[in-house]
Amino acid sequence: MKLRTIIVTGSAGLIGSETVKTFAKDGGRVVGIDNDMRAQFFGAEASTKKTRDDLIAKVPGYEHHNIDIRDEGAVAGLFKKHSGKIDAIVHTASQPSHDWATREPQTDFMVNANGTLNLLEAARNFCPEAPFVFCSTNKVYGDTPNRLPLRELEKRWEIEPGHEYEQGIPETMSIDYTKHSLFGASKVAADILVQEYGRYFGMPTVSFRGGCLTGPAHAGTELHGFLSYLMICTVSDRPYRVFGYKGKQVRDNIHSFDLVEAFREFIAAPRAGEVYNIGGSRHSNCSMLEAIEMCEQISGQKLNWKYEETNRIGDHIWWISDVRKFQSHYPNWKFRYDMSGILEEIYRALV
């Protein structure tokens, strides 16, 4: 697929940088937006500056803009500059932590909700036919998944056999009457805005509701970037904390490459106001205890970890995405990475 210009927000982050490199290889000109707010959220070790510098130096034709997506005028000005040439927008910029959101709710909401609205309006005014891909989150469902009938196994929680969600949680799960976390609420606002611009204005928009997104480019911290931070702690003998649920909480994990391949499929054949749950599904998932074991096996080192009884507010006990709706719409999309492949690549990148 060859594009003329693709705009990528959060372009120096995990998913954004993967998107930049993928579409640049396809022959597209990539315009990136990233102001390294991740360093403000999580500290200097989470900064995306190195990734940004690498993209500028190594990706041919990459154009970087240090724009804050809360700045409506700056966003509109950039879209206007490229008007008539924009073939797609991939919006990955966000405040990504439900723990951090409680510290500064207004910052969280302004980035996640108002920032998304600014981008949608710019797209509607300057490139309404361009597919608009939004990185949403499974936190839009709040803690409703915790009401599912779960049974406790030796190393994980698992849904009862034969349950309608045994293959994963579908897009039909309600997002009402649940505790979302403030982060989840701001992402719900953005998610529905993306759907509304598709359904009301007929724009080709999609919300990808991700589980755990991961890969070697992740600047993992305790508050965000589960697998990356876990491996960092394992190889550096840094203490790690497990919060609640006996360490048996289950997450599905999808590699950034596989997620961006899903973006490519949608952009090639877009639909209006679509929603997909996207994650590792039954193909790639693990509990916290299982992830610790895998990190120790791959690295040959023991993790220094302790257990804290209190779980994080709004945290899921069991989340596995049902990706069958997306697969039915885009049957050419396939997983390349499983859990071991993801963790081995993260380990190699660290050492």
N, C-alpha and C positions, 0 to 999 in steps of 0.2 A: 504494500500500500504506500503510495507516494502522496505526501501532503505538501502544500505550499508553506503554510505557517500554522504552527500549533502553539497555543499559549498554555503554559504549565505553571500553576501556583504551587508554592511550597517546593520549588524546583530543586532545592538542595537537600530536601529530606529524603527519607527512605523510598517512598513511592514516587515522589516527584523526580528524583535523580534517575531512577530506573526508567521512568517515562521519557525523560529527556534523551537518554542514551538510546532507547529503543526507537523512538521516532526520528532521531537524527540519523540512525543507521538506515532507516527507510527512505532517506532523502529529503525529509522535511526540514524546514527552518524552524528552530525551537526558540521561543521567547519565554524566558523564565522570570518568575516573580518570587522573590524570597528575601526577607529582611532579617533572617536569623533570630526570630523571636524565641526559638527553642532554647537558646542560651539564656534568655530572660526568664523563661519558664523553669528550666531545670538546672541552670548553672553552666559554667564554661565547658565542662566535659561533654555536655550535650550539644555544643555548638555545631552548626552545619557549615561553618566557614571553610573548612578544608575541602569538603565536597563541592561547595560553590566554586572555589578556586580551581579545583580539578576540572570541573565542567567547562569553565571559561578557557582553561589552557588546552584541554584535550578534545572537546567536542566541536567539530568544524561548524562555524556559522552560529554557534550558540550566542544568544543575546540576553544578557542578564540585567534585571531591573530591581533595585533595592526599594521596592514599593511595599507599603503597608496596605493590605487589602481593606482596612477600615477607612482609607482615604478615598472617598468616592470620586473626587476630581482627578486624582492620579490614575486610578483604575480606568476611568472613562477616557482620559487622555491617551493612555497606552493603546486601548482598543481602537480609538479614533485614528491613531497613527498608522495602525495596520489594517484599517477598514478596507474591505474588498479582497483581502488576502488570507483572512483567518479561516482555516478549515476545521478546527476543533479546539475545544478548551478542556483541559483536564485540571480539575480543582482539588488539590490535595492539602492545601494550607489549612491549618487549624490550631487551636489549643487542644491537645489530644488527651489530657489526663483528667479523670473525674475527681481525683484527689486534689489536684491543683485548682480546679474550678471553684472550690469552696473558699479559697483564699481571696480571689478577685472575681466574683461573679460577673461584674459588668465587663471586665476585660474579656472573660471567656465568651460572654454572649455577643459582644461587639465583634470579636474575631470570627466566631463560628457562624452566627446568624446574620449580622449586618454585613460582614465581609462577603458572605455568599450572596446576599441580596445585591450588593454593589456589582459583583461579577455578573449576575444574571441580567441586571439592567443594562450593563455595558454590552453584553452579548445580544440582548434584544434590540438595542439601538444600532449596533454596528455589524453584527453577524448572526442574525436570527436563524439562519439555516445551518449553522455550524453545530455539530454534536457537542453537548455540554455534559461532561462526565464528572460526577461528584463522588468523592470518598466519604460516604456516610459511615455508620457504625451500628453494631448490634445493640449498643446501649439505647437505641431508640425504643427497644422493647422493655426497658427498665428491668426490674427483677422478676417479671412474670415467669421467665424460665425456671425460677426457683420453686414454682408451685407444681412443676411436673413430678410425676411419681418416680422417684429415684431410689435405687438400692445401693448399699455400700458394699463394695468389693475390697479386696486386699489393698489395692493401690489406687483405686479411683471410685468415683461415683458413676453410676451408669443408669440409663433410663430402663424402665421395665420392658422386658422382651415383648414384642408384638404391639407396642404402643404406636400410635399413628405418626409420632415424631422419631421413631427409632432410627431412621436414616438421616435425621437432622431437623432443625427448626425451620419452617417455611415462612414466606413473606406474609402469610395470612394470620400469624400470631398477632393479637391485639397489642396496640401501644398505649392503651388507656388503663386507668385504675392501677397504676404501678409506680414504684419509686425509681425514677430514672437516674438520679444524681443531677446536679446542675449542669454538668457537661452533657449528659444525655438529653436534657431539656433543650439546650442550645443547639444540639445536633438534630433533634426532632424538628425544631423551627427551620433549620437550613434544609433538611431532607424534604419537608413538606413544601417549602418554597420552590425547590428544584422540581418537584412533581407538578406544582401548580403552574409554573412557567411552561411546562410541557403540555399540560392538559388545557389550560386557559388560553395560552398564546400559540399552541401547536408547535412549540419548539422541540427539537430532538434532545431531550434531557433524560438522564438516568441517575438514580441513587444506588450506589453499590454499598450495601450494608455489611461491612467487613467484620470478621472475627479478629483474631490476632494476626496482624500483618507483620511480616518479618523478613530478614535477609541480612547479608553481610554488611550492607551500608547503614544499618541501624545504629544510631548513637544512643544505645540503651542506658536508662537511668532507673532508679528504684520506682519512680512514679510512672514510667512509661517505657515500653520496650522489653517485655517479659523475657523472651528467649535470649536476646542479645545481652541484657544485663545479667541474666543467670550465668551465661558462659563467661562473661567478664569476671564475675565474682569467683567462678570456679578456677580459672587459670591464674588469677591474681591473689588468691587467698583472701579476698575481701569478704567480710561477713554478709550473709544474706538472710532476709527475714521472710518467712512463710506466714501468711495471714489467714487463719481460720480454715474451717471445713476439713480439718485433719490433713491438709496438704493434698487432698484427693480431688480438688476441683479440676474440672476438665475444660480444656480449650482446644479448638481447632486452629491450626496455624497454616497460613498460606504464604508462600514465598513471593516477594515483590515481583519477580519475573512472571510468575503465573497470573498474578493480578493484572499486571500491565498487558499481558496477552489477552485478558478478558476485555480490557479497555479497547484494544485494537479491534477485536471482533465487533464490539458495539459501534465503534466509529465507522467501520466499514459498512455496516447495515443498521443504522440507528432507528430507534422507535421513540415515540413521544411520551414523556411522563412515566417512564418505566422504573421499576424497583426490583433489585435482585439481592438476596442474601448471598454473600460470597465469602468463602473461607476454605479451610483445609478439608472440611466435610469428614466423612468416614475414611477418606483417603489419608488424612494427615492430622492427627490429634493426639493429645497426651494429657495426663494429669500432672500436677506440680511434682509429685513424688517420682513419676515416670520420667519427667524432664530432667530432674536432678540426677537420676541414675544414668540417663543417656549422656549428659554433660560429663559426668565422672568417667564413664567408659571411654568416650571419645578423647578426652584430655589426659586420662591417666592420673588425674588428681582428684582429691576429695574436696567437696564443697564444705566450707565452714558456715553452717546454717542453723538457725534456731526458729522455733515455732511460737507464734503468738496467737492466742485463742480467738481474739476478736477479728472477725472478717472485715474487709473493707465495705463501706456502705454502698449498697446497690450492686455488689459484686455477684457474678454468676457462679452457681455451684457447677452447672453442667451446660456447656454451650458447644453444639456442633451444628454447623450451617447445612441446611438442605440446599444444595446448588443445582438441583434437577431442573428447576424452572429455567435458569440461565442456560444449562446444557441443552434443554429442549429447543430454545430459541437460537442457540449458536453451537450446533453439534460438532463443529470442527475444533472447539476449545478442549484441551486436555491438560491435566496436571503433568508437570515435569518433575516436581520435587515432592518427596515425602518427608517425614519427620527427621529421619537419620540424614538424608541429603541436606536438609536445611541446617541442622546443627553442625554437621561436618564442615559446611561452607563457612558458617559463622566462626567456627574454631580456627579454620585456616586463615581467615581474614584477620583474626586477632593476633595470631602468633607469627 
